[in-house]
Amino acid sequence: MSIIDSLRVVGAMARITAPSLVDIARNSLDRHSVDERARWFGKRVVELLEIDLVVHGAERVPPGRAYVYMSNHQSHLDIPMLYASLPSPTIRMLAKKELFQIPLWGRGLREAEFIEVDRTNPGKARRSIEHAKSLVREGVSIYLAPEGTRSRDGRINKLKKGGFHLAVDTGTPIVPVAIAGTIDILPRGGKAMQTGKTVEVTIGAPIPVEGRDLEGLSREVSEFLKQHVER
């Protein structure tokens, strides 16, 4: 990928951040605007990197309610691919605190109701989950990557339990989402992005959480991810 193409991706980030900051200054940032900009960003990244994005299973997710989406984590590009793929109109993500430390971008994330997670501070992490619960109760779907960090080789790592607590405590179905191919575009530790690759996003049917234990739910999600990624 050329330097010019890299700058275009950065430019796409700026195009969603700048108007959001203007809205923040005017006290007029609303969820619909955030939703539209996030989807635009995802589709713009697909276009700029000439990605063949193949989505399976979007029809499995009935509209009209909130879900907890859980995916594997291969690359920084997972996020735009998900915003270009997932059917729910309003989705906010749990993200590591480092993203919120980027000047301007971090403020935009906070004001847009994205949820900062400090993995080194259990107290703050619990407060982040409580914040996510409040959004779910307002009908906002939540996305998180329960592995907690990007896989180095594409294989599925052990899933952390925070997201499962969120789903069970709020009675919100879990939708497993398998992402394959982003690691070939921008792997962990990589600097240059590759173009013209295929990314497959496979969306599973919602998993009811009533009467389920955390271990069983974690095992079911992990098995789905392995089935569609480690093949």
N, C-alpha and C positions, 0 to 999 in steps of 0.2 A: 504494500500500500504506500502511495506517495505521501510526502509531507503535506501536499495540498489536500489530499483526501482526509488525512488526519485532522487538518484544520477545519474541514467541512463538518466533521463530526462534532468538534468542539463548538463550531458555530451553531450547530443544531441545539446543543445544550444551552448556549447563550440565548437562542431565540425563544426558549421556553422560560428561562430564568428572568430575562429582562422585563417582559410584560408582567410577570408575576410580582416582581419587586415594585413595579409602578402601581399595581393593584394594591399591594401591601401598604405603600405610602398613602394611597387614597382610601385605605380601609375598605376596599371593595373586592378583595380576593374571595371567590366563592368556589365551592366544590366542583360545579359544572365546568368552570374554566380550567381548573386543575386537571380534571378528567380529560378534557379535549386536548390540552397541551401534552399530557403524558402519552396519550395514544398517538398524537401527531409525531412526537419524538421517536417512539418505537418504530413507526412506519417509515420515518425519514432515515433512521439508521439502516433499516432493511434496504432502502433504496440506495443510499450512499455506498454501502458495502456490497451491493449487488448480490444480496443473500437470497437464495431460493428457500423461502420460509414455507414449510409444510406443516399444517396444523391438523391434528386428528382429534376428534371427540368433543369439539365445542358444543355440539348439540346435546351432549349428555348432561349439561348443567342447566336446570330449569331456571328461568329468570324470576325476579320478584323477591329475592331474599339475599341475605349476606352469607358468605362462605369464608372459610379459612383455607386459602390456597397454599399448598406446600410443594416446593420443587427441589430437585437436586441443584447443586451450585457448581458450575464448571468455569464461569468466566464473568467478568464485569458486564459482558453483553447479554447475560441472562435477563436482566431487568428490561431493557428495551424490547427484547424478543417477547417477553411475557405481556408487556403493555400492548404490543401489536397483535397478540393472540387471544388473550383471555376474554370470555364473553361478558363478565360483569361490568357494568358501566362505571362503577365507583370502587376503586381499589387503592388502599394505602399499604405501604410496606414497612416492615421492621428492617432497619438498616444500621450497620455499625457506626459508632460515634464518629469515626474518622471522616465519614462523608459530610457530617454536619460541621466539620471544622474548616471546610473549603470556603474561603471568603465569598459572600453573596449567595453562592449555591446553597450553603448550609442554612442560611436564614430563610431562603425560599422553601427548602424542605420542611423546616419547622412550621412555617406559616401555612404550608399546604397540608398539614396534619400528618406528614410522614413521621415515623416513630423512631426515635434515637435509642439505640441499645448499647449500653456499656457492659461488655462481657467481663470486665475486670471488677465490676462493682455489683454484687448480688442485689443490694438494696435498690439501686437505680434500675437494674434489670427487671425487678419485680414491679416497680412503678411503671416501666414501659409496658409490661403486660397489662396492667390495670388501665393504662391509657388505651391500649388496643381493645380491651373489653368494652370501654365506653363507646368507641367508634362502632364496634359490631352491633351494639344495642341500638345504635342510630341507623342501622341498615348498611353500614360501610363494610365491604369485604376487606379482608386482611391478607397480604401475601408475606410469606417468610420462607427462608431456606433453612430447614431444621438441622442441616449438617453444621451450620454455623460459620463455615469458611469454604473457600473454593477447593475443589478436589485437584490434586496435582496430576492425577492420571486418568481422570474421568470416572473412576469407580466410586460407588456410593459409600460414604463414611457413616459412622454411627450417628443416629439422629438424636438431637437434644430434645428435652421434654417440654420446654417452655410453651411452644406452640400448641402442643397437645393439651396442656392445662388450659390454655386460652379457649380452645374449641370445646372441651368438656365443661368448663365452668360456665360458658355462655350457651351451651346446647347448640352450637353451630356446626353444621356438617363440614367435613374436611374434603377438599378436592385435591387429589394428588396430581402433580404435573411433572412429566418427564421431559427434560431438555437434552437433546443430543446434537452435537455439532458446533456449539459455541466455543468449545475448547480448541477447535481447529482454526478458529478465527483470531482469538485472543486468549491464550492460555494463561494460567497463573504465572506471574513473573515476566510475561511477554511484553514487548514494547510496541512492535509493529503489528497492525491488524491486516489479516489476509482478506482478499475480496473473492467473490464468485463461489462461495461455499454454500452447502446445504445445511439448514438447521431444521430439525424435526421437533415439534412440540406436541406431546401426546397428553391429552386431558382426560383424566379418569372420571368415572361417575362419583357423585358425592357420597361420602361415607358417613352414615348416621353415627352419632357419638353417644346417644342415650344408652345407658347400661353397659358401656364399654370401659375397659381399663386402659391405662396409658400404654402399657407394654403391648397389648394386643393391637391398639391403633398404630403405634410406632412400627410394629412388625408388618402390618398390612401396607402401610405407606412405603416402607423400605422395600418390600417385595415388589410392589408396583414399579418403583423407580428402577430397581435392578433389572426387572423384566424388559423394560423399554430402553434402558441405557447400556447395560452390560451384556450386549448380545453379539 
